[in-house]
């Protein structure tokens, strides 16, 4: 997981994080199977931003960079 986070931070991966210069990992979930991760990602993408913010603040109220602990 650390390798992939580093790739995003350094801009090696195309997509949202590179396009918007995102450098902080403020929320993540781990799954035993990729199909569950994809299902959850689709669910979260359908949420309003306010609901996503509440989810982040429940687990990371200070919006700290969680990648530092990886």
SEMI-252343 format. One record per residue: residue number from 1; residue in three letters; chain; x, y, z of N, C-alpha, C in turn. Coordinates in nm, 2 decimals. Example, Ala and Ser with C-alpha at 12.3 -4.5 7.8 and 13.67 -1.06 7.14 Angstrom:
<recs>
+-----+-----+----+--------+--------+--------+--------+--------+--------+--------+--------+--------+
!   i !  aa ! ch !    npx !    npy !    npz !   capx !   capy !   capz !    cpx !    cpy !    cpz !
+-----+-----+----+--------+--------+--------+--------+--------+--------+--------+--------+--------+
!   1 ! ALA !  A !   1.32 !  -0.57 !   0.78 !   1.23 !  -0.45 !   0.78 !   1.32 !  -0.33 !   0.78 !
!   2 ! SER !  A !   1.28 !  -0.22 !   0.71 !   1.37 !  -0.11 !   0.71 !   1.29 !   0.00 !   0.79 !
+-----+-----+----+--------+--------+--------+--------+--------+--------+--------+--------+--------+
</recs>
This chain:
<recs>
+-----+-----+----+--------+--------+--------+--------+--------+--------+--------+--------+--------+
!   i !  aa ! ch !    npx !    npy !    npz !   capx !   capy !   capz !    cpx !    cpy !    cpz !
+-----+-----+----+--------+--------+--------+--------+--------+--------+--------+--------+--------+
!   1 ! UNK !  A !   0.08 !  -0.12 !   0.00 !   0.00 !   0.00 !   0.00 !   0.09 !   0.13 !   0.00 !
!   2 ! UNK !  A !   0.20 !   0.12 !   0.07 !   0.28 !   0.24 !   0.08 !   0.34 !   0.28 !  -0.06 !
!   3 ! UNK !  A !   0.37 !   0.18 !  -0.14 !   0.43 !   0.20 !  -0.27 !   0.32 !   0.28 !  -0.35 !
!   4 ! UNK !  A !   0.20 !   0.24 !  -0.35 !   0.10 !   0.30 !  -0.43 !   0.07 !   0.44 !  -0.38 !
!   5 ! UNK !  A !   0.07 !   0.46 !  -0.25 !   0.05 !   0.60 !  -0.20 !   0.16 !   0.69 !  -0.24 !
!   6 ! UNK !  A !   0.29 !   0.64 !  -0.23 !   0.40 !   0.72 !  -0.28 !   0.39 !   0.75 !  -0.43 !
!   7 ! UNK !  A !   0.35 !   0.66 !  -0.51 !   0.33 !   0.68 !  -0.65 !   0.23 !   0.80 !  -0.67 !
!   8 ! UNK !  A !   0.13 !   0.80 !  -0.60 !   0.03 !   0.91 !  -0.61 !   0.09 !   1.04 !  -0.57 !
!   9 ! UNK !  A !   0.16 !   1.04 !  -0.45 !   0.21 !   1.16 !  -0.40 !   0.32 !   1.22 !  -0.50 !
!  10 ! UNK !  A !   0.39 !   1.14 !  -0.56 !   0.50 !   1.18 !  -0.66 !   0.44 !   1.21 !  -0.80 !
!  11 ! UNK !  A !   0.31 !   1.19 !  -0.82 !   0.25 !   1.22 !  -0.95 !   0.28 !   1.11 !  -1.05 !
!  12 ! UNK !  A !   0.32 !   0.99 !  -1.01 !   0.34 !   0.89 !  -1.11 !   0.22 !   0.82 !  -1.17 !
!  13 ! UNK !  A !   0.11 !   0.83 !  -1.10 !  -0.02 !   0.77 !  -1.14 !  -0.11 !   0.88 !  -1.19 !
!  14 ! UNK !  A !  -0.17 !   0.85 !  -1.31 !  -0.27 !   0.95 !  -1.37 !  -0.40 !   0.94 !  -1.29 !
!  15 ! UNK !  A !  -0.47 !   1.04 !  -1.30 !  -0.60 !   1.04 !  -1.23 !  -0.63 !   1.16 !  -1.14 !
!  16 ! UNK !  A !  -0.72 !   1.15 !  -1.06 !  -0.77 !   1.26 !  -0.97 !  -0.66 !   1.32 !  -0.89 !
!  17 ! UNK !  A !  -0.58 !   1.23 !  -0.82 !  -0.47 !   1.29 !  -0.73 !  -0.37 !   1.37 !  -0.81 !
!  18 ! UNK !  A !  -0.33 !   1.33 !  -0.93 !  -0.24 !   1.40 !  -1.01 !  -0.30 !   1.53 !  -1.06 !
!  19 ! UNK !  A !  -0.42 !   1.52 !  -1.12 !  -0.49 !   1.63 !  -1.18 !  -0.51 !   1.74 !  -1.08 !
!  20 ! UNK !  A !  -0.54 !   1.71 !  -0.95 !  -0.57 !   1.81 !  -0.85 !  -0.46 !   1.83 !  -0.75 !
!  21 ! UNK !  A !  -0.34 !   1.77 !  -0.78 !  -0.22 !   1.78 !  -0.69 !  -0.25 !   1.75 !  -0.55 !
!  22 ! UNK !  A !  -0.32 !   1.63 !  -0.53 !  -0.35 !   1.59 !  -0.39 !  -0.23 !   1.52 !  -0.33 !
!  23 ! UNK !  A !  -0.20 !   1.56 !  -0.21 !  -0.08 !   1.51 !  -0.14 !  -0.11 !   1.44 !  -0.01 !
!  24 ! UNK !  A !  -0.23 !   1.46 !   0.05 !  -0.26 !   1.40 !   0.18 !  -0.35 !   1.28 !   0.16 !
!  25 ! UNK !  A !  -0.33 !   1.18 !   0.24 !  -0.42 !   1.06 !   0.25 !  -0.49 !   1.08 !   0.38 !
!  26 ! UNK !  A !  -0.62 !   1.12 !   0.37 !  -0.70 !   1.15 !   0.49 !  -0.80 !   1.04 !   0.53 !
!  27 ! UNK !  A !  -0.82 !   0.94 !   0.44 !  -0.91 !   0.83 !   0.47 !  -0.88 !   0.72 !   0.38 !
!  28 ! UNK !  A !  -0.89 !   0.60 !   0.43 !  -0.88 !   0.48 !   0.35 !  -0.94 !   0.36 !   0.42 !
!  29 ! UNK !  A !  -0.98 !   0.26 !   0.34 !  -1.03 !   0.14 !   0.39 !  -0.95 !   0.02 !   0.33 !
!  30 ! UNK !  A !  -0.94 !  -0.09 !   0.40 !  -0.87 !  -0.20 !   0.34 !  -0.97 !  -0.32 !   0.33 !
!  31 ! UNK !  A !  -0.96 !  -0.39 !   0.22 !  -1.05 !  -0.51 !   0.19 !  -0.97 !  -0.63 !   0.16 !
!  32 ! UNK !  A !  -1.03 !  -0.74 !   0.19 !  -0.96 !  -0.87 !   0.16 !  -0.97 !  -0.91 !   0.02 !
!  33 ! UNK !  A !  -1.08 !  -0.86 !  -0.05 !  -1.09 !  -0.89 !  -0.19 !  -1.12 !  -0.76 !  -0.27 !
!  34 ! UNK !  A !  -1.06 !  -0.76 !  -0.39 !  -1.07 !  -0.64 !  -0.47 !  -1.22 !  -0.60 !  -0.51 !
!  35 ! UNK !  A !  -1.30 !  -0.71 !  -0.52 !  -1.44 !  -0.68 !  -0.56 !  -1.52 !  -0.60 !  -0.45 !
!  36 ! UNK !  A !  -1.48 !  -0.62 !  -0.33 !  -1.54 !  -0.55 !  -0.22 !  -1.49 !  -0.40 !  -0.22 !
!  37 ! UNK !  A !  -1.37 !  -0.39 !  -0.25 !  -1.31 !  -0.25 !  -0.26 !  -1.38 !  -0.17 !  -0.37 !
!  38 ! UNK !  A !  -1.40 !  -0.23 !  -0.49 !  -1.46 !  -0.17 !  -0.60 !  -1.61 !  -0.13 !  -0.57 !
!  39 ! UNK !  A !  -1.67 !  -0.22 !  -0.50 !  -1.81 !  -0.20 !  -0.46 !  -1.82 !  -0.08 !  -0.37 !
!  40 ! UNK !  A !  -1.73 !  -0.08 !  -0.27 !  -1.73 !   0.04 !  -0.17 !  -1.69 !   0.17 !  -0.24 !
!  41 ! UNK !  A !  -1.60 !   0.16 !  -0.33 !  -1.56 !   0.29 !  -0.41 !  -1.68 !   0.34 !  -0.48 !
!  42 ! UNK !  A !  -1.75 !   0.25 !  -0.55 !  -1.87 !   0.30 !  -0.62 !  -1.97 !   0.36 !  -0.53 !
!  43 ! UNK !  A !  -1.99 !   0.30 !  -0.41 !  -2.08 !   0.35 !  -0.32 !  -2.04 !   0.49 !  -0.27 !
!  44 ! UNK !  A !  -1.92 !   0.51 !  -0.24 !  -1.87 !   0.64 !  -0.19 !  -1.88 !   0.75 !  -0.30 !
!  45 ! UNK !  A !  -1.85 !   0.71 !  -0.42 !  -1.86 !   0.80 !  -0.53 !  -2.00 !   0.86 !  -0.55 !
!  46 ! UNK !  A !  -2.10 !   0.78 !  -0.51 !  -2.24 !   0.82 !  -0.52 !  -2.28 !   0.92 !  -0.41 !
!  47 ! UNK !  A !  -2.20 !   0.93 !  -0.31 !  -2.24 !   1.02 !  -0.19 !  -2.21 !   1.16 !  -0.22 !
!  48 ! UNK !  A !  -2.29 !   1.25 !  -0.15 !  -2.26 !   1.39 !  -0.15 !  -2.13 !   1.42 !  -0.08 !
!  49 ! UNK !  A !  -2.07 !   1.53 !  -0.12 !  -1.94 !   1.57 !  -0.05 !  -1.96 !   1.58 !   0.10 !
!  50 ! UNK !  A !  -2.07 !   1.63 !   0.14 !  -2.09 !   1.66 !   0.29 !  -2.09 !   1.52 !   0.36 !
!  51 ! UNK !  A !  -2.15 !   1.42 !   0.30 !  -2.15 !   1.29 !   0.37 !  -2.01 !   1.23 !   0.37 !
!  52 ! UNK !  A !  -1.93 !   1.25 !   0.27 !  -1.79 !   1.21 !   0.27 !  -1.71 !   1.28 !   0.37 !
!  53 ! UNK !  A !  -1.73 !   1.41 !   0.39 !  -1.66 !   1.48 !   0.49 !  -1.69 !   1.43 !   0.63 !
!  54 ! UNK !  A !  -1.81 !   1.40 !   0.65 !  -1.85 !   1.35 !   0.78 !  -1.78 !   1.21 !   0.81 !
!  55 ! UNK !  A !  -1.77 !   1.13 !   0.71 !  -1.70 !   1.00 !   0.72 !  -1.56 !   1.02 !   0.76 !
!  56 ! UNK !  A !  -1.49 !   1.11 !   0.68 !  -1.35 !   1.14 !   0.71 !  -1.33 !   1.19 !   0.85 !
!  57 ! UNK !  A !  -1.42 !   1.29 !   0.89 !  -1.40 !   1.35 !   1.02 !  -1.43 !   1.26 !   1.14 !
!  58 ! UNK !  A !  -1.51 !   1.15 !   1.11 !  -1.54 !   1.05 !   1.21 !  -1.41 !   0.98 !   1.25 !
!  59 ! UNK !  A !  -1.33 !   0.94 !   1.15 !  -1.21 !   0.86 !   1.17 !  -1.08 !   0.95 !   1.18 !
!  60 ! UNK !  A !  -1.08 !   1.07 !   1.12 !  -0.96 !   1.15 !   1.11 !  -1.01 !   1.30 !   1.13 !
!  61 ! UNK !  A !  -1.05 !   1.33 !   1.25 !  -1.11 !   1.47 !   1.28 !  -1.01 !   1.58 !   1.25 !
!  62 ! UNK !  A !  -0.88 !   1.56 !   1.25 !  -0.79 !   1.67 !   1.22 !  -0.74 !   1.67 !   1.08 !
!  63 ! UNK !  A !  -0.79 !   1.58 !   1.00 !  -0.75 !   1.57 !   0.86 !  -0.60 !   1.55 !   0.85 !
!  64 ! UNK !  A !  -0.54 !   1.47 !   0.94 !  -0.39 !   1.44 !   0.93 !  -0.36 !   1.35 !   0.81 !
!  65 ! UNK !  A !  -0.24 !   1.35 !   0.77 !  -0.19 !   1.27 !   0.66 !  -0.17 !   1.12 !   0.72 !
!  66 ! UNK !  A !  -0.25 !   1.03 !   0.68 !  -0.25 !   0.90 !   0.73 !  -0.13 !   0.82 !   0.67 !
!  67 ! UNK !  A !  -0.08 !   0.87 !   0.56 !   0.03 !   0.79 !   0.49 !   0.16 !   0.80 !   0.57 !
!  68 ! UNK !  A !   0.17 !   0.89 !   0.66 !   0.29 !   0.90 !   0.75 !   0.30 !   0.77 !   0.84 !
!  69 ! UNK !  A !   0.20 !   0.70 !   0.87 !   0.20 !   0.59 !   0.95 !   0.21 !   0.46 !   0.88 !
!  70 ! UNK !  A !   0.23 !   0.46 !   0.74 !   0.24 !   0.34 !   0.66 !   0.38 !   0.29 !   0.66 !
+-----+-----+----+--------+--------+--------+--------+--------+--------+--------+--------+--------+
</recs>
